[in-house]
C-alpha cells in the first residue's frame, strides 16, 4: 500500500491531497483531512483520465487539480464532492508542475512545453505568457501585483512577464548554477525568492539587492517555500526535511518535522503554525521552533495499492516488497505484514549476512542496509558518479561485498559496476567496463560477473555507440576479463542469466529477442523471441523468463533443439519495473505479482 502524494492544497482547516498514482480502478484518489487533528474528512476516488495527481491549488472555495497527463485542469467542490473538467489548458500529455491562485486567476506552469499560462477563475478562459526555456518543465510560478515569474528545471531559467502579458525580461543571470534548475519560487514584500540548486537566492524584481544563501551541507535542495502568517519566509529541504527561517542573509533552522522525504506542500496556518505534506502522504503541523505533530494518511483511509518496484524472498520465509518510498515485509504463512518508510523507490534488493537486506534507492542513489528485525535503515553511501538507477545487487558472500549494476543519470550514457566492501562500506565504482552504455544487469558465477549494456543510456535522444556489449569481470581483482559485441544488430540488452556454461541474454532493442551463448566455445547455440522484455532467472538448472507486453512466464530450453514452454499466459501486470522471480527453497514455485496481489506461482515439474 502507498500513500504517495503529489498535489496538496489548503482551504480553511482542511488540507486536500491527491494520489501520485491512480488506484487499480484507474481513479485519482483525493483525501480531505483536518489540519489540526489529522482526522479523515473525506476520501473520494475521482474519475479523471490521467496517470494520477500532479499539482493542486485552492481559491478558498474550490480545489483546482492539475493531473499528470491531462488536457484539462479539473475543479473539485468540497461541498458536493463533485469534480468537473473545468478548463482545457494543454494537450493530452500535459502535466501541471506548479499552480498558484492570485487575484482572479489561476497561474500554471506546464510540462512538456515548459510554458506559463493563467486561467480566469470566473470562466476558465486561458491566456499564455510563453515558454521559459529549452527545458520541458515549467517547475515554478510566482505572482505579485505587477509581474508573473516563471522558473524552469535544468537548464534553470527565470523569466518575468508583465502581469497583463507582453515580452518577458530574462532574470537568469541572477541565479546560480544548478543541476536541477529551479524547484520553487515565491515573491513577497517586493522580493523574489528562488530555490536554485544549492542556494536560496533573493532579489528585487529588477535584479537589484541580490542575496545568495548557501543551503547547509546536510541538506540536498530546498523544495518548498512559503510565507508565514506573520510575514516570515520559510524554506523546507528535501530529504532532511529541515525547516528554515529565511533571514536577511542566511537560513536559521527552526525545526525538522520529519526526515528522509520529499515535500509537496508547505503552507501557513493562522497563529504562526505551518502545515506540511510529504510525497509519502504524511501530513504534519508545527510551530517554528517547536515539535511537530505527524499523521500518516496511508493508515487513515488514503492508502491505495501500487505497482511494486522490486521484490525479494528472504531466508526467513518472508517476502520483501519495495515500493514508492515504502517497503512491506509479508509473512505469507502467518498472513501478517509490516510496512515502513524508506528514503526512495527500492529498485533492487539482496540479502546478506545475518539476514541483513541491502537496497538500492532511486533517485538518491543511496545504498542502504535494513535490519531484518527492527527494520532500521542505515545508509552505506551513494553510488554517485553520474548514476541514477540501481539495476541489480548481488551479495558476494565469500568476499563480503556487494556488486551493484546501475544506469546513469538522465541524458547520460555510461552506467557503472560498483563494488561495496561491507567491512568498511567503501565504494569502488567502475564505469569503464561498458563504455557509453548503461549497465542493465549483472549475474555472478563463481568469481566472474557478467554484465550487459544499453547504448541508449538513460533518457537520451539516442546512442553514441552502434552496438551493445556483454562483458565479463573478475570480482576478486575487479578487472575486465573480456568484452564482446555478441550480436552486431543489438542496441540494448535487458537481462542475463547463467546456467552451467550457457549465458542467456534478453534484448530490449530488439525487444524480446534472446539467445544462449556458450561461454566455452564463445558462440550462440540457441535463440528465439519472447515478444517482450523482462527478466531471466533460473532454479535447479532450469531457465525461466517473465516479460512485459505478453506478460507470460515461460520455461526456456537448456539444450539446442528444445522448445520454449508457456507456463502462465497473460499474467495481470503488477510490476512498475521488470517482473522478477523469487523461487521457493524447493524450487517448485516462484513468488511474484498477480496484478496488485502478491502471489505464488507453482512451477510444473521438469
C-alpha positions in Angstrom: 0.0 0.0 0.0 1.2 3.5 -0.8 0.0 7.0 0.2 2.2 8.7 -2.4 1.1 12.3 -2.9 1.8 14.9 -5.5 -0.9 17.5 -5.2 -1.8 19.3 -2.0 -3.8 22.5 -1.1 -5.5 24.1 2.0 -8.9 25.6 2.4 -9.7 26.7 5.9 -9.0 23.9 8.4 -8.9 21.2 5.7 -5.9 20.0 3.7 -6.6 18.2 0.4 -4.2 15.7 -1.1 -4.2 13.8 -4.4 -2.7 10.5 -5.1 0.5 10.4 -7.2 -0.6 7.2 -8.8 -4.1 6.0 -9.8 -5.9 3.4 -7.8 -6.3 -0.1 -9.5 -9.7 1.1 -10.8 -7.9 4.0 -12.6 -9.2 6.7 -10.3 -7.3 9.6 -8.8 -7.7 9.5 -5.0 -8.4 12.7 -3.2 -8.3 12.9 0.6 -9.5 15.7 2.9 -8.0 15.8 6.4 -8.4 18.1 9.4 -5.2 20.2 9.6 -5.3 20.1 13.4 -6.2 16.5 14.2 -5.4 14.6 11.0 -9.0 13.3 11.0 -10.1 11.8 7.7 -13.0 14.0 6.5 -13.4 12.5 3.0 -11.8 10.0 0.6 -13.1 10.4 -2.9 -11.9 8.5 -6.0 -12.2 10.9 -8.9 -12.9 9.7 -12.5 -10.1 11.8 -14.0 -8.4 10.3 -17.0 -4.7 10.7 -16.2 -1.7 9.0 -14.6 -2.6 10.3 -11.2 -2.3 13.7 -9.5 0.5 16.2 -10.1 -0.4 19.6 -8.6 -3.2 21.3 -6.7 -4.2 24.8 -5.7 -7.2 26.4 -3.9 -9.1 29.7 -4.0 -11.0 29.4 -0.7 -14.0 27.7 -2.3 -12.7 25.2 -4.9 -9.7 22.9 -5.2 -8.0 23.0 -8.6 -6.4 19.8 -9.7 -3.6 19.6 -12.4 -3.4 15.9 -13.3 -0.3 14.0 -14.6 -1.1 13.7 -18.3 -4.3 15.7 -19.0 -5.5 18.4 -21.3 -7.8 19.7 -18.6 -7.4 21.4 -15.2 -10.2 20.0 -13.0 -12.2 21.8 -10.3 -13.3 19.9 -7.2 -16.1 21.1 -5.0 -15.5 20.0 -1.4 -19.2 20.7 -0.5 -20.8 18.5 -3.2 -17.7 16.3 -3.6 -18.1 16.6 -7.4 -15.4 17.2 -9.9 -15.6 18.8 -13.4 -13.2 19.2 -16.3 -13.0 22.9 -15.8 -10.5 24.4 -18.3 -8.7 23.0 -21.3 -5.2 24.2 -20.6 -2.9 21.9 -22.7 -2.6 18.8 -24.7 -3.3 15.2 -23.6 0.2 14.7 -22.4 0.3 17.9 -20.3 1.5 17.7 -16.7 0.9 20.7 -14.3 4.1 21.4 -12.3 3.0 24.5 -10.5 -0.3 26.1 -9.8 -0.8 29.4 -7.9 -4.0 31.3 -7.3 -3.6 35.1 -7.3 -6.4 37.5 -7.6 -8.9 36.5 -10.2 -6.6 33.9 -11.9 -5.0 30.5 -11.5 -1.4 30.6 -12.8 0.1 27.4 -14.1 3.5 26.0 -15.2 3.3 23.0 -17.6 5.2 20.1 -19.0 6.3 19.2 -21.7 6.0 22.7 -23.2 7.7 24.5 -20.3 5.1 27.2 -20.6 3.5 29.7 -18.1 -0.3 30.4 -18.5 -3.1 31.8 -16.5 -6.8 30.7 -16.3 -9.6 33.1 -15.3 -11.4 31.8 -12.3 -14.7 33.2 -13.4 -15.0 31.4 -16.7 -11.9 29.1 -17.2 -10.5 31.1 -20.2 -6.8 30.6 -20.8 -4.1 33.2 -21.6 -0.5 32.2 -22.4 2.6 34.1 -21.3 5.2 32.0 -23.1 7.8 29.3 -22.9 10.5 29.7 -20.3 13.5 27.7 -21.7 14.6 24.6 -23.6 13.7 22.5 -20.6 10.4 20.7 -20.7 9.5 21.6 -17.1 8.0 24.9 -16.0 8.7 24.0 -12.4 7.8 27.2 -10.5 5.5 30.1 -10.9 5.2 33.2 -8.7 3.0 36.2 -9.0 2.8 39.7 -7.5 0.6 42.7 -8.4 2.8 43.7 -11.4 4.6 40.6 -12.7 4.4 36.9 -13.3 7.6 34.9 -12.8 8.3 31.5 -14.4 11.2 29.3 -13.5 12.3 26.1 -15.3 14.1 22.9 -14.4 17.6 22.5 -15.9 18.7 24.4 -17.7 17.4 26.7 -15.0 15.9 29.9 -16.5 13.9 32.7 -14.8 11.6 35.0 -16.9 9.5 37.9 -15.7 6.4 38.9 -17.7 4.2 42.0 -17.2 1.0 40.7 -15.5 -1.1 41.8 -18.4 1.2 40.0 -20.8 3.9 41.1 -23.2 7.6 40.5 -23.8 9.5 38.8 -20.9 12.6 40.0 -19.1 15.2 37.4 -18.5 16.5 37.3 -14.9 18.5 34.1 -15.3 21.8 35.9 -14.7 20.9 36.4 -11.1 20.6 32.6 -10.5 23.3 30.2 -9.5 24.4 27.1 -11.4 22.0 24.2 -10.6 21.9 20.6 -11.9 18.1 20.6 -11.2 17.3 24.2 -12.2 14.6 25.9 -10.1 12.5 23.9 -7.6 10.3 26.5 -6.0 9.8 30.3 -6.0 7.7 33.0 -4.3 7.5 36.7 -4.3 6.8 38.6 -1.1 7.1 42.2 0.0 8.8 43.3 -3.2 11.4 40.5 -3.1 11.6 37.4 -5.3 12.9 34.2 -3.6 14.2 31.4 -5.8 15.3 27.9 -4.7 18.0 27.2 -7.2 20.4 24.3 -6.7 22.5 24.7 -3.5 21.3 28.2 -2.9 18.3 30.2 -2.0 18.6 33.5 -3.9 16.6 36.6 -3.4 16.5 39.9 -5.3 14.1 42.7 -6.3 12.0 42.3 -9.5 14.7 44.2 -11.4 17.5 42.0 -10.0 18.9 44.6 -7.6 19.7 43.7 -3.9 20.7 40.2 -4.7 21.4 37.9 -1.8 22.6 34.3 -2.1 22.2 32.0 0.9 24.0 28.6 0.8 22.0 25.6 1.8 23.7 23.7 4.6 25.8 20.7 3.6 23.5 18.1 5.2 20.5 19.2 3.0 20.0 18.4 -0.6 17.8 21.1 -2.1 15.0 23.4 -0.9 11.8 22.1 -2.5 9.2 24.3 -0.7 8.9 28.0 0.2 6.1 29.8 1.9 5.3 33.0 3.8 4.1 32.5 7.4 1.0 34.3 8.8 3.4 36.9 10.3 5.2 37.6 7.0 8.3 35.4 7.7 9.6 33.5 4.8 10.2 29.8 5.4 12.1 27.1 3.4 11.8 23.3 3.6 14.5 21.0 2.4 14.2 17.7 0.5 15.3 14.5 2.2 16.3 16.1 5.6 13.0 18.0 6.0 14.9 20.6 7.8 12.8 23.7 8.2 14.5 27.1 8.0 13.5 30.7 8.6 14.9 32.8 5.7 16.8 35.7 7.3 18.3 38.8 5.7 21.5 37.0 4.7 21.1 33.3 5.6 19.0 30.4 6.8 18.1 29.8 10.5 17.0 26.3 11.4 13.7 26.2 13.3 12.7 22.6 13.1 12.7 19.2 11.5 9.2 17.8 11.3 10.3 14.5 9.6 13.4 13.0 7.8 14.1 11.3 4.5 11.2 12.6 2.5 10.4 14.9 -0.4 7.9 17.6 0.2 4.8 18.5 -1.7 3.4 21.4 0.4 4.5 24.0 3.0 1.6 26.3 3.9 0.9 28.8 6.7 -1.8 28.4 9.2 -3.4 31.1 11.4 -1.5 31.8 14.6 2.0 31.1 13.2 1.9 27.4 12.7 3.0 25.7 9.4 1.4 22.7 7.6 3.4 20.3 5.6 2.6 17.4 3.2 5.2 14.9 2.1 5.4 12.9 -1.0 4.8 9.8 1.1 1.4 11.0 2.4 2.5 12.4 5.8 0.6 15.5 7.0 2.3 17.5 9.7 1.7 20.6 11.7 4.4 22.5 13.6 5.1 25.9 15.1 8.6 27.1 14.1 11.0 26.2 17.0 8.5 23.7 18.4 7.8 20.0 18.0 5.8 18.7 15.0 2.7 16.5 15.1 2.7 14.0 12.2 -0.1 11.9 10.7 0.4 9.1 8.1 -2.5 9.2 5.7 -1.7 5.6 4.5 -3.3 4.3 7.7 -6.1 6.8 7.7 -8.0 5.7 4.7 -6.0 7.3 2.0 -3.6 4.3 1.3 -4.1 2.6 -2.1 -2.4 -0.4 -3.8 0.6 0.4 -6.1 2.5 -1.5 -8.7 5.7 -2.6 -7.0 9.3 -1.6 -7.6 11.1 -4.7 -6.5 10.7 -8.0 -4.6 12.9 -10.4 -2.6 12.3 -13.7 -0.9 14.1 -13.7 2.4 15.6 -16.8 4.0 13.2 -16.3 7.0 10.3 -17.2 4.7 9.3 -13.5 4.4 8.7 -11.6 1.1 10.1 -8.1 1.0 8.4 -5.8 -1.4 9.8 -2.4 -2.4 7.5 0.4 -3.3 7.5 4.2 -3.7 9.4 5.4 -0.5 7.9 2.5 1.5 8.6 -1.2 2.0 6.4 -4.0 3.1 7.5 -7.3 4.7 5.0 -10.1 4.2 4.7 -13.3 6.2 2.5 -15.4 4.0 2.3 -18.3 6.4 1.1 -16.1 9.2 -0.9 -13.7 7.0 0.7 -10.7 8.5 2.7 -7.7 7.2 4.9 -4.8 8.4 5.1 -1.6 6.4 7.8 1.1 6.9 9.1 4.2 5.2 12.3 4.3 3.3 14.1 7.1 1.5 13.3 6.3 -2.1 11.9 3.9 -4.6 13.5 0.5 -3.9 14.9 -0.6 -7.3 16.8 -3.7 -6.2 17.5 -5.8 -3.1 19.8 -8.5 -1.9 20.1 -10.5 1.3 23.4 -10.5 3.1 24.9 -12.0 6.3 22.6 -12.4 9.3 19.6 -11.7 7.1 20.5 -8.0 6.6 18.7 -6.6 3.5 20.6 -4.3 1.1 18.6 -2.0 -1.1 19.3 0.5 -3.9 17.2 3.7 -3.8 16.0 6.0 -6.5 16.6 8.9 -7.1 19.1 9.5 -4.3 21.4 6.6 -5.5 21.7 5.6 -1.8 22.7 2.0 -1.0 21.2 1.2 2.4 21.0 -1.8 4.8 17.9 -2.7 6.6 17.9 -4.6 9.9 15.6 -7.7 9.4 14.2 -7.4 13.0 13.8 -3.7 13.6 13.6 -2.5 10.0 16.1 0.3 11.0 17.6 1.7 7.8 21.3 2.6 7.6 22.8 4.5 4.7 26.0 2.8 3.4 26.7 5.6 0.9 25.9 7.0 -2.5 26.6 5.4 -5.9 27.2 9.0 -7.3 29.4 9.0 -10.4 26.6 10.3 -12.5 24.5 7.2 -11.7 20.7 7.2 -11.1 19.0 3.7 -11.0 20.2 0.6 -9.3 19.5 -2.3 -11.7 20.7 -5.3 -9.7 22.5 -6.0 -6.4 24.5 -9.2 -5.8 25.8 -10.2 -2.4 29.2 -11.8 -2.8 29.4 -13.7 0.5 33.0 -15.1 0.3 34.4 -11.6 -0.1 31.7 -9.8 2.0 31.0 -7.3 -0.8 28.1 -6.1 -2.8 28.2 -5.9 -6.6 25.9 -3.3 -7.9 24.8 -2.6 -11.5 23.4 0.8 -12.3 22.2 3.1 -15.1 23.3 6.7 -15.4 21.7 10.0 -14.8 19.2 11.3 -17.3 20.8 12.4 -20.6 23.9 10.3 -19.8 25.1 7.1 -21.5 27.6 5.4 -19.2 26.4 3.2 -16.3 28.6 1.5 -13.7 29.5 -1.6 -11.8 30.2 -0.7 -8.2 31.9 -2.9 -5.6 31.0 -2.1 -2.0 33.3 -3.6 0.7 30.9 -4.3 3.6 33.7 -4.3 6.2 34.2 -0.6 5.8 31.4 0.4 3.4 33.9 1.7 0.9 32.6 2.2 -2.7 34.8 1.3 -5.7 33.0 2.4 -8.9 33.9 1.2 -12.4 32.4 2.9 -15.5 35.0 1.6 -17.9 33.6 -2.0 -18.3 30.8 -1.0 -20.7 31.8 2.4 -22.2 28.9 4.6 -23.3 26.3 2.1 -22.2 24.0 1.7 -19.2 24.7 -1.4 -17.2 21.4 -3.1 -17.3 22.1 -6.3 -15.4 24.8 -8.3 -13.6 24.9 -12.0 -12.8 27.7 -13.8 -11.0 29.0 -17.3 -11.5 32.0 -18.3 -9.3 34.4 -15.3 -9.4 33.1 -13.9 -12.7 30.5 -11.2 -13.1 28.7 -10.9 -16.5 27.2 -7.6 -17.4 25.2 -6.3 -20.3 24.8 -2.9 -21.8 22.2 -0.5 -23.3 23.6 2.0 -25.8 20.6 4.4 -25.1 21.8 5.1 -21.6 19.1 7.0 -19.6 16.7 9.4 -21.1 19.0 10.3 -24.1 17.9 11.2 -27.6 19.9 8.2 -29.0 23.0 6.1 -28.7 26.7 7.1 -29.1 27.8 3.5 -29.8 26.3 1.5 -32.6 26.3 -1.9 -30.8 25.6 -3.0 -27.2 28.1 -5.2 -25.5 28.4 -8.0 -22.9 31.4 -8.0 -20.6 33.0 -10.4 -18.0 34.7 -9.0 -14.9 36.8 -10.8 -12.3 35.1 -9.9 -8.9 38.3 -10.6 -7.0 40.7 -8.4 -8.9 37.9 -6.2 -10.2 39.5 -6.3 -13.7 37.9 -6.7 -17.1 38.3 -10.2 -18.5 36.6 -9.7 -21.9 34.1 -7.5 -23.7 32.3 -8.5 -26.8 29.7 -7.4 -29.3 28.0 -10.8 -29.5 25.0 -9.5 -31.6 26.0 -6.8 -34.1 22.5 -5.6 -34.5 21.5 -5.3 -30.8 21.4 -1.8 -29.3 20.2 -2.8 -25.8 20.3 -5.8 -23.5 17.8 -6.2 -20.7 18.5 -9.3 -18.6 21.2 -12.0 -18.2 21.2 -15.5 -16.6 24.0 -18.1 -16.4 23.4 -21.8 -16.0 26.4 -24.2 -16.5 28.3 -22.9 -19.5 25.4 -21.1 -21.0 24.9 -17.3 -20.8 21.3 -16.4 -21.6 20.7 -12.8 -22.8 17.4 -11.0 -23.4 17.2 -8.0 -25.7 15.4 -4.6 -25.2 16.3 -3.5 -28.7 15.3 -5.7 -30.4 12.5 -6.2 -27.9 12.2 -9.7 -26.6 14.8 -11.4 -28.7 17.0 -13.8 -26.8 20.0 -16.1 -27.2 22.0 -18.6 -25.3 25.8 -18.1 -25.6 28.2 -20.9 -24.9 30.9 -19.5 -22.7 33.4 -22.2 -23.6 33.1 -22.1 -27.4 32.1 -18.4 -27.4 29.3 -18.9 -29.8 25.5 -18.7 -29.9 23.9 -22.1 -29.6 20.2 -21.1 -29.2 18.0 -18.1 -29.9 14.4 -17.0 -30.2 11.8 -14.3 -29.5 9.7 -13.9 -26.3 7.6 -11.0 -27.6 8.7 -8.7 -24.8 11.4 -8.0 -22.3 11.6 -8.5 -18.5 13.8 -10.9 -16.5 15.6 -14.2 -16.9 16.2 -16.3 -13.9 16.5 -20.0 -13.0 16.5 -22.7 -10.4 17.7 -26.3 -10.3 19.3 -26.0 -13.8 16.0 -24.6 -15.3 15.7 -21.3 -17.0 12.6 -19.1 -16.9 11.5 -15.8 -18.5 8.8 -13.3 -17.3 8.2 -10.5 -19.7 6.1 -7.4 -20.2 4.0 -6.9 -23.3 2.9 -10.5 -23.4 3.1 -10.8 -19.6 3.9 -14.5 -20.0 6.0 -16.8 -17.7 7.9 -19.3 -19.9 10.5 -22.0 -19.5 13.3 -21.9 -22.0 15.2 -24.9 -23.4 18.6 -25.7 -21.9 19.8 -27.8 -24.8 19.8 -26.9 -28.6 16.7 -28.1 -30.3 14.5 -27.7 -27.2 11.3 -25.7 -27.2 10.1 -22.7 -25.1 7.1 -23.6 -23.0 4.5 -21.1 -21.8 3.7 -21.8 -18.1 1.4 -18.8 -17.4 -0.3 -16.8 -20.1 -1.0 -13.1 -19.8 -0.5 -12.6 -16.1 -2.1 -9.2 -15.0 0.7 -6.7 -14.6 1.7 -5.6 -11.2 5.3 -4.5 -11.6 6.5 -1.0 -12.1 9.8 -2.2 -13.3 10.5 -5.6 -14.8 8.8 -8.8 -13.5 11.2 -10.9 -11.3 11.4 -14.4 -10.0 11.7 -15.3 -6.3 11.9 -19.0 -6.1 10.8 -21.1 -3.1 13.6 -23.1 -1.4 12.4 -26.3 -3.0 12.3 -24.7 -6.5 8.8 -25.8 -7.1 7.3 -22.3 -7.2 8.1 -18.6 -7.5 6.7 -15.6 -5.7 5.6 -12.7 -7.9 2.7 -10.3 -8.6 -0.7 -11.1 -9.9 -1.9 -7.6 -10.7 -1.8 -5.8 -7.3 -1.7 -9.1 -5.3 1.3 -10.9 -4.0 1.1 -14.4 -5.5 2.9 -17.8 -5.6 3.2 -19.4 -9.0 3.7 -23.2 -8.9 6.2 -24.4 -11.5 5.5 -27.7 -13.3 7.9 -30.5 -12.7 10.6 -31.0 -15.4 
